[in-house]
Amino acid sequence: MSVVVALSGSPSPRSKSRRLLSLAVDRFARDGLRARTIDLSELPADDLLGRARTPVIDRALESVADARIVLVSTPVYRASFSGLLKVFFDLLPPDALAGKVAIPIATGGGPAHALVIDHALRPLLASVGALVVSTGVYGIDAQFTDSGPDAALAARVDRAVAEAQEVLSHVTR
């Protein structure tokens, strides 16, 4: 069982949102928490669309059910989260994240879509019962170099990870 499950809603394995997700997973690993990353783009399309049900999707859904912390990352498309994230969340029961802590992570070309955290991801996570940390992570293109996110964005990831661990410690008491 993974304590942390990281869901990548990007169709690209090298996207900026995937890079932020990996940074958050690394931060949890540094603190001794096991994590499993699920790239939604690698799941069978028929499973995601509800036309089939294979062991691959069952394992992904079970990982989410077993996790204590769920990280969700997405690039911004049309002022919201990706379709991959939407179809995966459509497969979850209404209380799938009840008692679980969640961190929303998103990236966009510029600051205009920063509200995607509060107007799209936070409601999505709350709709399935998640306890969403107050620090959402939103990064823009200018905050990334070839070596990764800038110091301010990395610090925001650190803050969100610390909040998730703090909230989890109160939930499990």
Backbone torsions as a table, in degrees:
resi	resn	phi	psi	omega
1	MET	NA	132.8	174.9
2	SER	-92.1	135.5	176.2
3	VAL	-72.3	-36.1	-177.6
4	VAL	-116.7	130.9	171.5
5	VAL	-118.6	130.1	-179.1
6	ALA	-112.0	120.3	-178.7
7	LEU	-104.6	119.1	176.8
8	SER	-98.8	116.2	179.8
9	GLY	-92.8	13.9	-179.6
10	SER	-92.4	141.0	174.9
11	PRO	-74.8	-9.0	-178.2
12	SER	-112.5	129.9	179.4
13	PRO	-71.1	-12.7	-178.7
14	ARG	-114.1	21.3	-178.7
15	SER	-71.2	164.0	177.7
16	LYS	-66.0	-37.4	178.4
17	SER	-65.2	-36.7	177.7
18	ARG	-67.6	-36.0	178.5
19	ARG	-65.5	-41.4	177.3
20	LEU	-65.8	-39.2	177.8
21	LEU	-60.3	-45.5	179.1
22	SER	-62.1	-38.7	177.9
23	LEU	-62.1	-44.0	178.6
24	ALA	-63.7	-42.3	177.7
25	VAL	-60.3	-42.4	178.1
26	ASP	-61.6	-38.2	179.5
27	ARG	-65.3	-40.9	176.8
28	PHE	-66.0	-41.5	179.3
29	ALA	-61.6	-39.3	178.0
30	ARG	-58.2	-32.3	179.8
31	ASP	-91.6	8.7	174.4
32	GLY	86.1	13.3	179.2
33	LEU	-97.6	130.0	178.2
34	ARG	-72.4	142.3	-179.4
35	ALA	-136.2	149.8	172.0
36	ARG	-126.1	129.9	177.4
37	THR	-102.2	132.5	177.5
38	ILE	-118.2	114.2	174.4
39	ASP	-86.6	108.1	-176.1
40	LEU	-59.9	-27.3	180.0
41	SER	-67.8	-15.5	178.9
42	GLU	-91.2	-7.9	179.2
43	LEU	-79.9	149.3	-179.5
44	PRO	-60.9	131.3	-178.2
45	ALA	-58.0	-41.7	-179.8
46	ASP	-62.5	-34.3	176.0
47	ASP	-66.7	-47.1	-179.1
48	LEU	-62.1	-32.2	-179.5
49	LEU	-87.8	1.1	177.5
50	GLY	76.8	14.2	-179.7
51	ARG	-90.2	-13.1	179.4
52	ALA	-147.7	165.5	177.5
53	ARG	-142.8	99.4	-178.9
54	THR	-107.3	167.3	178.0
55	PRO	-59.0	-26.7	-179.9
56	VAL	-61.8	-48.9	-179.3
57	ILE	-71.2	-35.4	177.4
58	ASP	-59.7	-42.8	178.8
59	ARG	-64.4	-40.5	179.0
60	ALA	-63.3	-45.9	179.9
61	LEU	-66.3	-38.2	177.4
62	GLU	-65.1	-37.2	178.1
63	SER	-62.1	-41.4	177.5
64	VAL	-65.7	-43.0	-179.7
65	ALA	-62.6	-35.1	-177.1
66	ASP	-84.1	-17.6	-175.6
67	ALA	-71.5	157.1	172.8
68	ARG	-102.5	-30.6	179.1
69	ILE	-126.3	133.8	179.2
70	VAL	-121.8	123.4	174.7
71	LEU	-100.2	136.1	-179.6
72	VAL	-128.6	120.0	178.8
73	SER	-122.9	147.8	-179.1
74	THR	-157.6	146.0	165.2
75	PRO	-77.8	158.1	178.0
76	VAL	-85.7	126.4	174.4
77	TYR	-126.3	125.1	177.5
78	ARG	51.8	43.3	177.1
79	ALA	66.3	21.4	179.8
80	SER	-149.2	-169.7	179.3
81	PHE	-79.9	169.2	-176.8
82	SER	-70.4	156.5	175.3
83	GLY	-62.6	-33.3	177.5
84	LEU	-58.2	-44.3	178.5
85	LEU	-64.6	-42.5	-179.3
86	LYS	-59.3	-50.6	-176.7
87	VAL	-67.7	-32.8	176.6
88	PHE	-66.8	-46.0	179.9
89	PHE	-65.4	-27.1	175.8
90	ASP	-63.7	-22.2	179.7
91	LEU	-83.8	-12.7	-177.7
92	LEU	-84.3	142.2	173.8
93	PRO	-68.5	161.7	-175.6
94	PRO	-55.3	-29.1	-178.2
95	ASP	-110.0	24.0	-173.3
96	ALA	-57.9	-31.1	-178.4
97	LEU	-109.9	17.0	178.8
98	ALA	-58.7	127.2	-179.8
99	GLY	79.9	0.3	178.5
100	LYS	-100.2	149.8	178.8
101	VAL	-96.3	139.4	-177.9
102	ALA	-129.4	146.1	174.5
103	ILE	-120.1	120.2	174.9
104	PRO	-87.7	133.5	-179.8
105	ILE	-132.7	131.6	178.5
106	ALA	-145.9	157.6	175.2
107	THR	-135.5	150.4	177.9
108	GLY	-151.4	171.4	-177.9
109	GLY	-66.3	-29.1	-177.9
110	GLY	-156.5	-176.8	-175.0
111	PRO	-71.7	-12.3	-175.5
112	ALA	-59.8	-25.9	-176.7
113	HIS	-105.0	16.4	-178.3
114	ALA	-59.9	-27.6	-179.0
115	LEU	-72.2	-2.9	176.5
116	VAL	-58.0	-30.9	178.3
117	ILE	-60.1	-50.8	-174.6
118	ASP	-85.9	-25.7	-175.5
119	HIS	-102.9	-7.8	179.0
120	ALA	-131.9	-56.6	-175.0
121	LEU	-71.0	-44.8	-179.4
122	ARG	-60.2	-46.7	176.6
123	PRO	-63.9	-36.4	177.7
124	LEU	-60.3	-48.6	-179.2
125	LEU	-66.2	-41.3	178.7
126	ALA	-65.8	-29.7	-178.5
127	SER	-64.2	-19.0	177.1
128	VAL	-114.8	19.3	169.3
129	GLY	91.1	6.2	-176.1
130	ALA	-68.6	149.9	169.7
131	LEU	-94.5	102.6	-172.9
132	VAL	-89.3	129.0	179.0
133	VAL	-63.4	155.7	-177.6
134	SER	-71.9	-27.6	179.8
135	THR	-92.0	105.4	170.2
136	GLY	-88.4	158.0	-178.1
137	VAL	-114.5	118.6	176.4
138	TYR	-128.3	125.0	179.4
139	GLY	-120.1	148.2	177.3
140	ILE	-114.3	162.8	-176.4
141	ASP	-51.3	-41.6	-176.1
142	ALA	-65.2	-14.5	-179.1
143	GLN	-89.6	3.1	-177.9
144	PHE	-116.5	140.8	169.9
145	THR	-122.0	-179.2	177.5
146	ASP	-60.4	-27.8	-178.3
147	SER	-88.4	-4.9	176.6
148	GLY	130.2	-165.6	-179.0
149	PRO	-72.3	154.9	178.0
150	ASP	-69.2	172.8	-174.0
151	ALA	-62.1	-38.4	-178.5
152	ALA	-65.7	-42.1	179.8
153	LEU	-69.5	-40.7	176.8
154	ALA	-62.4	-37.4	177.9
155	ALA	-65.6	-35.7	177.6
156	ARG	-65.6	-40.7	175.7
157	VAL	-60.2	-46.1	178.7
158	ASP	-57.9	-43.1	-179.6
159	ARG	-64.0	-43.3	179.2
160	ALA	-64.0	-41.3	178.4
161	VAL	-63.1	-44.5	178.7
162	ALA	-62.7	-42.0	177.7
163	GLU	-62.0	-42.8	-179.8
164	ALA	-60.7	-42.5	179.4
165	GLN	-67.1	-37.0	178.2
166	GLU	-66.4	-46.5	178.7
167	VAL	-62.3	-43.1	178.9
168	LEU	-59.9	-39.2	-179.5
169	SER	-64.3	-29.5	178.5
170	HIS	-81.8	-32.3	179.9
171	VAL	-70.0	-34.6	-175.2
172	THR	-89.4	1.0	178.5
173	ARG	-75.2	NA	NA
